[in-house]
């Protein structure tokens, strides 16, 4: 067999260029730091690993989850959809709760679509068509609105119903485009693992995605129909209105029932019977919207006696009631069916609840802020306009108050956790520093303190996970309090009556909370721009986005597309091709690239994986994925990955890395001792390499943290070792007994 080895590198969240991944830049820094450094032309190498006859190759996937600036910014506003989609993958490993958790997550996702439509309807129908266009004061100087001013209310509602309809169409169209792009990439069917994680690479998303898309589009148009019909009911209910309401309610109920039947909705790609049902449901909903709009246009004008659009506040509040009930049910299921073993409950078994509650809270905040800002723009500093209340709907006021309260309390708890955990974290960091630098040179004390601080900060990642549960509970309570809007009460009045806090202070808090939400949205937008343009920023912030978009769209069809649907099959095909050409393959992956590499190994048939070695560094597989996605990343699948490559696997990690960590070895003191071949996988790197400047340099070696390490000597040595093990002929008697059979 050929001794040629291809080192196939998969980058992480830094979205590096191909020459950076291959470490083939024309210059390299030899001294100094980023502020002031010394550079030389890079020396030619026979391979990045320093081994002969090693061909370097890079797989660049960084533009799959982000791409252009415009696409990156659009993804910011799809963040709630992405979070609720991630929630369905965070379900516990207990299969007994699998179907129920999937159903509840999909119902919660459906409520987000309804909230999206209600926010657009709140701006177009409630604030503009109903309130502003009835007031000459509001229309004064606004030619873009005055052309409809004074027209019948039915005409105004029918015309401005186009705004939420167009918003639905934009999401509908945007969700179909990535599917056509990724559709050509399919995973092989033979020799793949039977573990759940392998489903990511085998995912044929378009059938399920098409069904979910049809259901959500149908529910979106039905939500718009309900809003229009509620306004039509005000002057008196006709037989036509009742009939249309019944049909609309039937469409919504059918959407909910379909989402609650995973055996139907998750049918195989070859079974297209349900596709026709969901497609027909979507068509009915679109036609129904046209009929409802015509009905509103032709019906007698509703009575206009001031206040909000008839029925709108009630619809919005009942949506919040539904979300609260679904979150409560999800929490009950997770607690009831969770694994009772103390070491088998990552995130207290409430990962799906935490992320779903965060998605709901963020979506409510986004929607409330949109309506609140438009109301503030139209209001012109007057509480009423010709007797018509110009403020936002009261449920949104409660929503902003709840979101602000949840964020404020979570920040306070985070501050307490930071202070309380600080001694333990710094004590552990001091022990690591003392072990790594037992005899520090004179003058190294300031640098040692910097290293100790970096290690202590990196260990705060474990404290962030319980904080997510705290925020989930607070966000759920915040969503529940919006139901008080059914009583037509203002937050200030309620708090003043029962807590004694002045109502003016609560009103100020709500206004301030609105600006906090605006600041968060602006921060996400700026973060999206910097994540696209700045490699260093994306290396830390982009890792969260890449974690979310790694998973296929199984809950919300309008979530950002999953890059793993294309990346894993492409890597699988490329590795299979290279091995078929007589090469051995050293598959290296940094950060999220290591997750792609691990999923790729699960797709390889045994005759291919027997010629593959795996080198991971900065890997979040154990530290993040095993905690957040226990049903998909566990000891079983990690051992299977090692067995599939005959334990030709080395994982490099640093104590200063806040994201990556060990795979099998003890990352924290409480971790169990690993025995067997898994004990040879993890190798801890001392970071930094030294605490004083080297001869000829003016600054000590940098603290690397989560940065890639292709140029470092430990990476070179690990790569050379794996290359030698690939070239060494394998004795059939040395094959591991725990190597899984082809499935």
N, C-alpha and C positions, 0 to 999 in steps of 0.2 A: 504494500500500500504506500502511497506517496507520503513523504515527510513534510510536504508543504503545509503550512498552517496559515490560516487567515484570521487575523485579530479583528473582529467585528465590534466596533465601539458604538454604544447607544448612550447618547448624552442625557442629562437630567433636565431640571426645570430651568436651566439658564438660557435655553434656546440659542445655544452657541452656533456659530457658523461651522461649516464642514472642516475648514482648516484648523479651527480651534479644537474641535473634537479629535482630529488626527494629530494635534500637537505639531503642526507643520508650519507654524508662523515663521516669518523670515528673520525675526529678531527674538531674543530672549533677555530677560533681566538677570543680571549677574550680581547686583548689589543694590542697596538702597531700598526704598519702598515706593508706594504709588505716588507720593508727593514729590519725591526726588530720587531718581534711580539711575543705575548704569546699565547699559544694554550692549549686546554684541550680536553679530550675525549668528543665527542658530546653526549648530554643527549638524552635518548630515548623519543620519543614523540608518542602520540596516533594517530597522523596525522600531517602532515606539517602545517596544519591550526590550530592545537591545539584543534580541535573539536573531540569529541568521535565518534566512529563508522564511521570514514572517511578513506576510502582506497585510498592510493596514487598510482597513475599510471602515467607513463611518455611516451610520444610519441617522439621518437628521429628521426628527418628527416635530420640532418645536413649533412650526406654523400650523400644525393640525388643530390644537386647541385654541389658538389665538389668531394668527395671521395678520391681516391689515389692521391699522389703527381703528378704522370704522367698525370692523367686526369685533375687535377687542372691546370697544366702548359699548356696542350693542349687547355683548355678553354680560356687562355689568348689570344691565336692567333685567336680564334673565336670571339673575342670581337666585331669587326665591324658587324659580322652577328647577334650577340645578340642585339646590339644597334638598327639596322634597324628593327629587329623583334619587339623590344619594341615600336618603333615608331608607328606601326599600332595599338597598344593598347592605344596610347596617343591621338587618334583622339578626337575632341570635342564632347560634348554631342549632338549637333545638328545632327539629323539623316539625314538631307537633304544632307550633304556632306559625308556621311558614305561610300557609294560605290566608290566615286571618290578618297577619301583619301586612302581607301584600295588598289585600283588599282595602284595609284601612289607609295605607299610604296612598293608594290610587284614588280613594275617595277624597283624601285631603288635597291631593294634586288637582282634582276636579274643582274643589272649592277655590283654589287659587285662580283657575281660569275664570270662574264666575266673578271673583273679586276684580280681576283685570277688566272684565266687561263692565262691571258696575262702576268702577272708577272712571272709565271713559264715558259711560252714560251719566254719571254724576256731573261731569264737566259739561257735556254737550246738552243733555236733556234737562237736568235740574237747574244748574247754575245759569246757563245761557238761554235755552229755549223757554224755560218756565219762569225764571226770576228776572234775569237781566232784560230780556226782550219785552217784558211787560212794563218796564220803567223808562220813561224818557230821560231821566237823570242818568241811568246806566248807559243808555245808548248814545248820549250826547258826545259828539266828537269821535265816534267809533263807526266809521262808514262800513267797515267790514261786518258789522252786525246790524246796522240800521236798515239794511235792505229787507230784512224780515220783520222789523219792528212794526207792531200794530196789526200784523197778519193773524189769522185765526190760530189758536193754540194747536189744533190738530195739524195744521200745515207746518208750524214750527217744529213740532215733535217729529213729524214724518221726515222733514228735510234733514234735521240734525241727527236723526237716527243713523244717517250715513256715517257719522264719525265713529261710533263704536263698531259699526259693520266693517268699515275700512280697517280699523285696528285689528279686528278678528282676521280679516283677510291677510294683513301683513304677517301676523304670526303663522297663519296657515301656510302661506307661501314660503316663509323663511324656514319652516320646519321640514319642508319637502326637499329643499335644495341639497343639504348635506347628504341625505340618503342616496340621492342619485350619484353623488361623488364617490361615496364609499361602497356602492353597491357591487362593484366589480371585484372586490377583494373577499375571498372566501377561505376559510381554514380547511385543512385536509380532514378527512373523515376517519382515516385508519390510524391506529396506534396512539391515539390521544388519551390523556388521563381521564379517569372517570370522576375526578374531584370537581367540586363546584367552581373553583377558580378557573378551570380550563374552559368553562362556558363562556368566559369573556372573549377568548380568542375565537371560539366557534360561533359566536353570536351572529345569527342571521336576523338583523334588527328590523328590516323593513316590514315583514308581515305584522309583527306585534306593534311596531311603531305606526303602521298604517291604520290598524284597528284603534289604537289609542287616539290617534290624530282625528279620526272620524268621530269618535265619541266626544272628544273635547270640543271640536268645532260644532257638533250638534248641541252640546250643552251651552256653549257660548252664545249661539244664536237664540236658544230657548231662554237664556237669562235676559237677553235684550228684549225678547217678546214679552216676558213676564213684566218687565219694567214698563213697557209701553201699555200693556193691557191694564196694569194697576192704575195708571193715569187715566185711562179711558173709563174705568169703573166709577169714577167720582160723580159724574152727572146722573148715573143710573145704569144698572146692569141690563144689557140686552141679551137676547138668546144667542146672537152671534158672538158676543164677548164671552159668554159662558162656554160656548162650544170651543172657541179658540183657546181659552184658558185650560180647559180639560185636555185638549190635544197637546198643548205646551207642557203641562204637568206630566202627561204620559211620556213625552220625549225625555224629560229630565229623569223621571223614574226609571225608564229603560236604560239610560246611560249609567245610572247608579247600579242597577241590577247587573249589567254586563261587567262592570268593574269589580263586582263582588263575587264573580265566578271565575277564579283563576284557571280552572281546567278548560274553560271555553276561550278566554281571552289569550291564554298562553299556548294555544294550539300550535302544532308544528308548522313550519313554513309551507309544507306541501298541502296542508289542509286549509283551503281558502273559502270554506262555507261561511264562516263567521265574517269574513271580509265583505261578502255581499250584504250581510245583515247590517253591519256598521256603516257601509257605504250608503245603503238605502236610508238608514236613520239620519245620516248627515244631509242627504238630499231633501228629506222631508223637513228637516229643521230650516234649511235655506229657503225652501218654498214657503214654509209657514211664516218666516220673517217677512217675506214679501207680502203675504196675505194680511198679516197683522198690521204692517205699515199702511197698507191701503185701507184697512178697516179704521185705523186711527184717523187717517186723512179724511175719510168719508163720513165719519160719525159726528154727531153734534159736539160742539166744543165743550170741553170740561169746564165746570165752574172754576173761576180763578179767584180765590178768596185769600190769597197770600199764603205764606208758609212754603214748605218744601214741596217738591213734586209728589203728588198723592201716591202713597204706597212705597216710595223709594226708601225712606228711613226704615220702615218695617222690613222690607226685603233685605236691606243691608244688615240690620241687627239680627235677623233670623239666620243669615249666613254666618255671622260671628257665633251665634248659638250652636249652629251645626259644627263649626270648626272646633269649638270648645268640647262638644260632646265626642267628636272623633278623637281628639287628643286624649281625652280622659279614657276612652275605650282602648286606645293604643297603649297607654301607660298601664292599664289594668292587665291587658293581654301579656305585655312584656314581663311584668312582675309575676304574674301567675305561672307562666310557662318557662321562666328563666331557669338556667342550670343552677342548682343549689350549692355546687362546689364553690368554695371561696375563690379559687384561682381560675374559675371558668366564666367569670362574669365581668368582662371588660366593660368599662363605662357603666358599671352597676347594672348591666343588662338593659340600659335605657338609651342606647345610642340612637336607635331609630326615632325615639320620642324626642330626644334633645335636638336632633337636626331638623325634624319635622316642625317642632315648635319654633325653632329659629326661622325656618322658611316662612311659616305663617306670620310670625311677628314682623319679619322684614317686608313681606308683601303688604301687610296691613299698613305698615309705616309708609312704604312707597306710595300706596294708593291714597292714604290720608293726606300725605304731603302734597301730592298732585292737586287734589281737590281743594285743599286748604290754600295753596298758593294762588290758584285761579280765582277762588272766592275773594282772597285778599286783593288781587288785581282788579276785580270787577267792583269791589265794594266801595272804593274811593273814600275810605275812612268814615263811612256812614253806617250806622247799625242797621238801618232799614232803607229800602228804596221804594218809595211810593207804597209803603205798607207791606212790602214783600221782604221777608227776612233774607239778607244778603250773605249771611255767613254760611260756612260749610255745614253739611248734615251733622246732627248731634252724635251719631255713632262714630264718625271720624274724630270728633273731639275727644271722646272716650278712648279711641284707639291711640291717638297721639299721647294722651296722658298715660295710658298703660305702657306704651313702648318706652317713654321717657323714664317712667318709674322702674321698669325692668333694667334698663341700661344703667341707671344711677345706682341701684342696689347692687347689680353685678360688679360694677367698678369698685364699689366700696368693699365688697367681699373679696375681689381680686387683690385690692390693696392689703387687706388683712392677711390673706393667704401668702402674699409676697413677704410681708413682715414676719409672719409666724414661721414660714418655711426657710427664711433666710439663714438662721443659724445652722440648721441641718445641712442645707445645700453648701454653705461655705465650709462647714466642717468636713464634709465628704470631699469637696474640691481641694481642701488643704492636704488631706491624706493622699490624694492622687498626685498633687504637685510634689509632696515630700518623697513619694515613691519614684516619680519620674526624674526628679532632679535632687538626688540625695546629698550631693556636695556642691551646692551652687557657688559659683565664683563670687568674688567680692564685687559689689555694685549691682548684683542681679536682683536685689530685693524688690525694686519697683516693677521690674518685668514679671517676677513671680506673682506679685499681687494682680497684675493684669491677666495672667494666665488663670489664676484662681478665680477671678471674677468671671472670665469667659466660661469656665467649666460650670460654675454655679448658675450662670444664666442659662446655659444649655440644659441643665437639669430641671429647669422650671417647666419644660414641656410636659412632664408628667402631672404637674399641678393644673395645667390648663384643661385637662379632660374632665375632672369633677366640676370645674367652673361651668362647663357646657351644660351639665345637668342642672346646676343652679339657675342658669339663665333660662333653660327650658321650662322649669317650674314657674319662674317669674313671668315668662312670656305667655305661658298658658293661663296664668292668673290674669294677666293683662287683657288677653283675648276674652276671658270670661266676664270681666267687668264691663266690656262694651255692651253686654246684654242689658245693662241697666238703662241703656238708651230707650228700651221699650217703655219705660216709665216716664219718658219725656223729662228727665232730670239732667241738670248740668253737673259736671264733676265738682265744680266749686261749691255748689249748694249742698251736695251730699257730704263732702269732706268737712265743710264748716259745721254742718248739723251734727255729725257723728264723731268727728275728731277734734273739733274746735279750731281748726286751722282756717285763717281768713280766706274767704272766697277769692279775693283779689290776688292773693299769693298763688292759689291754684291756677287762676287764669293766666298769671305771669308764667307759671311753670309750663302750662300748655303752649303758650306762645314761644317760650324758650325751647321747649321740646321740638316744636316744629322746625325751628332753625337748626337744632341739633340734627334732625333727620336730613335737612337740606345739606348740612355740612358733611354728613356721612355719605350721602349720594355724591356730592362733589369730590369727597376723598376717594370714593371708589372709581370715579371717572379719572381723576388725576393718577390714581394708582394703576388703572388700566393703561394709561398712556405711558407711564414710567416703566411698567412691566414689559411693555412692548419695545420701548426704546433703550432701556437701561438693563444690561445683563446682570449687574450686581443686585439691582432692586428685584428683578424677576427671580433671581436665585432664592430669595427669601419669601417674597409674597406670591410669586407664581406657583410655588410648590403647592399651595392650598388650592389654587384653581386647577392645577393638573391632577390633584387628588380627586377633585369633584368630577372632572370630565373624563376620568379614566373609565368610569362605569357606563354601560349602555343605558339608553333611555327606556327604562322599564316601568316608570311611573308617570312621568310627564312628557308628552311628545314635543313640547315647546322648549324643553331644556336644551342647553348647548350640546352639540354632537359629541359622541364618544370617539376619542382618537384611537383607543385600543382596538376598535372594530377594524381599523385599517392597519395600524402599526403591528399588531401581533401576527396576523396572517402574512403580512409582507415579510416580517423577520423570519417567520417559519418557512416560508417559501424560499427565501434567500439562503438560509442555513441548509435546507434540504438540497438545494441546487449545488452549493459549494461542496457539501459532503459527497454528492453524487459525482462531482468532478474529480474526486480523489483527495480532497483537502480535509484536514481537520480544522475545526473552528474553535477559537477562543472567543467566547461571547462575553464582553465586558459591558457593565451598565452602571452609571452613576445616578444616584437619587431615584427619580421615577423611572429612569432608564433601567434600573435594576428590577423594577416590578415588571416592566415589559419583557425583560430578558427571562425572568422566572416564568411568566405566563407562556413565553415562547417554548421553553424547555418542556412544559406540559403538553405542548402540541406535537412534539417531535416523535416519530416512531422509534422503537428501540434501536434499529440499525443505524439511525442517524444520530441519536443522542449518545451512542457509544463512541462517537468521534467528536464530541463536544465537551468543552470545559467552560466553567463559569467563574467570572471574576466580578464581584460587586463591591461598591464602595459608596459610602454615604447613603446606604440603603434604608428606606423607611419600612421595609417589609415587616419586621417584628415590632418596631417601636410605634408605628402609626397604624399600619394596615391590620396587624393582628389584634390590636385593641379596638379599632373602629369597625372592622369587618370580620368578626369572629367566625361567621359562617363560611368565609371564603379563604381566609388566611389563618391557618392553625398549624400545630406541630405535625399533623399528618401530611399536609401538603408540602411543608418545608422539607420534611424527611423524604418525601417522594421526589422532590426536585433534586435533592442530593443523590438519591439512589439512581435516578435516571441518567445522571452524568457520571456514575460510578464514583461519586464523592470527589470528583475533580472540581472542587468549588472552594474558592477563597473569598472571604468577605473582610474588607478593610474598614475600620471605623475609628473615630476619634471621640474622646471625652468632651471636646469643645464643640461638637456638632449638635445643634439643637433639633435636627430632623432625623438624621441617620443614626444607626446604632448597630449592635451585634445582632446576629440571627439566632444563634444557639447559646453562645457563652453568656456569662452573667454580666448584663449591662448595669444592673443595680444590685446592691448587696443582698437583697432578699431573693434573688433569682436562684433557681436550683442548679446544682452542679450537673454538667452535661458529660455523658460518657459515650463511648462508641465512636464511629466515624464522624459524627456531627461535631465532636469536640475539636476536630482539626480545621474546621471551616473559618472560624472567626480569628482575626488578628488585629489587636489594638495598636494603633499608631500613636506614638508620643507626639503631642502637638503643643507648642511648636518644637521644631527640631532642636533648638537651643534657646537659652535665655540671655545670652550675651552676643554681641556682634562678632562675626567671624573675622579672621585676619583680612585686612583690606576692605572691610565694610564698616559703615558708621551706625547701622541699626541692626538689632537682633532679627533672627528669622521671624517671619510673620506668623500670626495665629491663623491657621487655615480654616477651621470650623467646618462648614459644609461645602467648601470649594472642591472642585475635582482635583485629582492628584496624579494625572497621567505622567507628569514630568518628574515626580518624586521617586527617589530610589526604592522605597518599599513597594510601590506599584510596579516598577521595572522588575524587581526581584520576584514578586508574586507572579507576574506575567511570564517571566522566563521559566519559573518552576512549573507552571501549568503547561507551557509549551513542551517542556521535556517530558512531562507525564503523558501528554497526548502522543508524543512520538515513540514512547516506550511501548513495545508490543505487549498486549494484555494476555496474561495467562488465564484461560477459561476457568481454572480453579480458584482464581482470586476474585471472581465476580461476587458481588454482594448477594447474600441470600435474601435480603429484603428488597431487592430490585423488583418493582411491580411488573406483572405480565402486561402485554399489550392489551388494550381494551378498545 
